[in-house]
Structure formats: C-alpha cells, structure tokens
Amino acid sequence: MCQIWFPKIPSLIKKYLMAISGFALILFVIGHLLGNLQIFQSPQAMNQYAYFIHQVLPTPILWLFRMGLLLVVMVHVAIAAILKWENQMARGQQYQVKRWIQASSASRYMAWSGVVLLTYIIFHLMHFTVQTVHPEFSLLQYQLGEQTVPDVYGMMIYGFCSQFWYISLFYIIAQGFLCWHLSHGAASIFQTLGLRNERTRYPLYQLAWGLGIVLFIGFAAIPTAVLLSEKTDLELVYTQAVLRQVESWDGESAIALQYPK
C-alpha cells in the first residue's frame, strides 16, 4: 500500500503554525478587501491605491511581502495536509458517526473548501495580476496626475461585466467558500491560543461567523455592483461608461478610459 511521507512535527507546533498562518491570511484578506472597496469611491482612488502598492512601495519591500505571503500560504496548506492525513490514519471507523455529529459542517469540509479557495487564489492571480485570462488588461491606462498608470478600476469593471458573467459567478461562489472556511478557521485560532472556553465559545463563534459574512458581503459586492450598474439605472460604479468605450476598442492598442466627473 502506498504511503505518504510527512515530516514529524510536534502537535503543538503544528497547531500554532496553523493558527499563526491562518491569522496572517485573515489580516491579508481584510486588507485586500479594504483596498478593493476603493472601487466604490472613484476611479482615481482605486488606481491611486493600486499605484501605491505596485509603484510607490520600494521594490524590495513589495517582493519581501509577496514572498512572505507565499510562504505563509505554503505553510498553511502543508500543515493542513499533514493534519488531514494524520486524522484519517488515527480515526477508527467505529467513531466516525460520533465525530461527524460533534463537528460543524465547516470543520468537516475544511480541506475541500481549502482546495476551492486555493483554486480561486490561483485564478485570481491569473486574472488580475498575471493577466493571462485577459491579456488586454495590460493595455488599459489611467492618467494619475502626471503619471500614466495601469487602469485597475477599468480592469475590474471590464472583468466582471455580463460578457464574463461566469467569472463573476465563480468569484461570488468562491467568496462564499471563503466565508465558510473562515467561520471555522477563525474560531479554531481562538481555541489554539487558549482564548475559547465554555463561557466564550458561543460569542467567539458568532464573531468568527460575523467576520466571514462581512468579508463575503464586501467581496461579493464588487462583481454584483458591476453587473447591477450595467443592467439597471443604478450607477454604483461606472460600468456603462467603461463598456461604451471598450465596444469600439480593438483590444490590441493602449486605451485611456474616460470617466464621468
């Protein structure tokens, strides 16, 4: 029988690595959402935020942050795989029903929701960062003062419009899994750090679920607002203005989109 080798890591260290990496990722997700919500302020605010992240920050700091984030993700995924394997090896068939009754649905399917989220992260990077899904994104430009910068606002509008409704749907579903995953992950962090007991269990559980729901609403609001602004009279973002300009665009030459004042 084929066996998978995992390094022998003390249980306490694995729990703390899982909690610390999970907490770091939660902080990143919150920061990422706050940055993305600039889309509701103005094209200038969104593009200024993106310009600061990619151009103003010193390159060594930016790459240090990226490599650190990648390391955190790798640690989180690796420890999750080790724990999942060890639980499967240790679990007796006779206790399976009892364990499933006691566990929440989120904890039972943490591994599966994690796989969905990892797939989502990879696609998200290909979509907006590497731009292999929409290579034409690199041609969208914005005049930020005297600087010509990538038009991240236009990328988000065009990337979530009804022409690519399936991408918006995938984002919303993946963000639902994010809420579900975090609902258990955040509560588990409290337990690992010794902050959860019989008195605090329910309030912390509510706090974890509340965090997941707020994050879901925030992230899902972006593609939803793009679609609503396209199909209704609501102008939550400038979807119609963007689409009018890209209709006659050849997708091969640079274009500076113009936005209502």
N, C-alpha and C positions, 0 to 999 in steps of 0.2 A: 504493500500500500504506500502510495506517495505521501510523504510528509513535508510540511512547510517548515523551514527553519526560521526562528525568530530569536534575536538576542535575549539573553536572560537579564531582565531588568527588574529590580525590586518593585513590588506592587505599589509601595508608597510613592516612589519616584515616578512611576507611570501615571498615577493619579494626579500628581502635581504637574507633570508635563502636560497632561491632557487639559487640566484646569487653566494653567497659565497660557498655553497656546490658544485655548478657546476664548479666554478673556481678551487676549490681544486681538483676535479676529473680530470679536464683538465690537471692540473700540474702533477697529478699522472700518467695519460696516457702518457704524454710526457716523463716523467722519465722512465716509464716502457718500452717505445719504445726504448729509448736510451740504456737501459740495454740489451734488446733483440737483438739489432743490433750488439752486440759483437760477435754474431754468424758468422758474415762476416769477423771478424778479425782473430780468431783462436779458436780451442777448448780450449786452455789454458785461453784465455781472457774471453770466455763465462763462463767457470767453475770457474775462479777466481772471477768474478763478483758475481755469484750465491753463492760461498763460503763466500764472504764478507757479503752479505745480510743475510745469514742464520746462519753463524757460528761466524764471527768476531764481528758483532754488538752485544752489550750486550743484553741478553735476555729480560730484562725489556723494553729497548728501542724498540726492534723489536715488542714485544707484544703491547706496547703503540701505536706504529704506526699502527699495524693491527686493534686494537680496534678503534682507531681514524678514520681509513679509513672506517671501518664497520659503525660507527656512521654517518659519512658523507653520505654514500650511503643510509642509512635508512632515514635520514633527507630529502635527495633529493627525494627519492621515495615517502615518506609520503606527503611532500608538493606538489609534482606533482599530487598525487591522490586527495588531497584536492582541488587544483586549478581546476583540471579537473571536479570534481563533482560540484563545485560552478559555473563553466562556463556553465555546462549543465543545472543546475537549473535556472540560470539567463537568458539564451538565449531564446529569443522568436522565434517561428517558422517563423514569418514573416521576420526576419532579417537574416535568415540562409544563403540565397543565397548571400546577400551582404557581409557578413562576410567571406565567403569562397572565394569570388573573391579577397578580400583585403589580405587575409592571404597567406603566402607561403605554398608550399606543405609540407615542413619540419615542419612548425609550426602546420599545420592541423593534422599531424600524429605523433607528438612528443610522445604522450602516447604509440602508437603502436611500434614505433622504440625503445622507452624505455623498453618495455616488451621484445623485441627481444634482446636488449643489456643485460638486467638482466639475461635472459636465457643463453646467451653467457658467461657471467661472471661466473655463477654457473657451467656451463660445463667446462669452462677453469680451474676453481679451482679443479674440479673432475679429470680433465685430467692430469694436471702437478703438482698440489700441493698435493691434497689428493691421487691421483693416483689410483682411483677406476676404471677408464676406462682401464688403462694399469697398473695393479699391478706389472708387470715385470720391470717397470721403476726403481723401488727401488733397483734392482739388478745390474744396470749399474753403474760402478765405473770408477773413473779417478784418476790417481796419480798426485797430485798437490804438487810438491816438496816432502816433507816427509809425507804429509797428503793424505789419501785415502778419496776422496770426491765423492758425487753423480755426475754422468756424465750428467749434464743438456744439454750439447751440443748433446750428443748421444740421449737423450730423445727427443729433438726437431726434430732431423733428422729422427729417427725411427717413431715418432708420426705423421709426415707429409708425409711419403713416400707413394708411389702409392698404397700400400696394404690398406692404410686407406685414399684413395683419398677423400672419402665423408667427413672426418673430415677437411681436407684442404679446401674443397669447403665451408663447413659450416663456417670456420674461415673467409674466404675471404668475403662471403656474410655478415656475422655479422660485419666485419670491414667496409663494405660499409655502413651499417646502422649507424655505429659509426660516419663516416664522415658526413652523412646526419643529424644525431642528433646534432652533434657539430656545424654544419653550422648555425643552428638556435639558439642553446643554447649559443654559444659564443657571437653572435650578441645581444641576449637578455640581457646578462650580461652588455654589454656596455650601453644599454638603461637604465637598472635598476640603474646603477651607475651615470647616467646623462651625459654620455660621447657622446651620439648619438644625433645629431640634423640634420637639413636638409643639412648642409654642409658636415658633417662627415658620414652621413648614408651610402652612397654608398662605400666609402673607407673601412669603418668598416665591411660592408657586404662582401666585397672582401677579407678582412683579415680573417674573420671567415671561409669563404669557403676555402681559401688557407690553413688555418690550418687543416681543416678537410681532404683536399685532400692529404696534406703532410703526415698526420698520416695514412691515408688509404694506401698510397703507401709504407710507411715504414713497417707497419704490414703485408700487403699482400705480400710484397717482400720475407718474410721468407718462408712460405709454397711454394710459387712459385719457389724460388731458390732451395729448396729441390727437388721438382719434376723435374725441368729442369736439375739439376745435376744428377738425376737418369736416365733420358730418353735421354739425349743428351751428347755431348762431353764437354759441359761447366762444369767446376768444380768450381761453385760458393761456394759450401760447400761440405763436404766430404760424400755425400750421398752414393756413390757406395762403398766406403771403409767401412762404417758402415754396409750396407746391406750384404756385403760379409761375415762379421763376425757373424751377427745375424742369417744367414741362417742355420748354424750348431749349433746354441745355443739352449739349451733345455728350456730356459725361466724359469728355476727353480733354477739355481745356479748363483752366482755372476760372472760377467764378466767385465774385464777391457779392453775396446776397445782401439785398437792401431790406431793412425792417421799418415798420411804421414808427414814427417818433412818439 
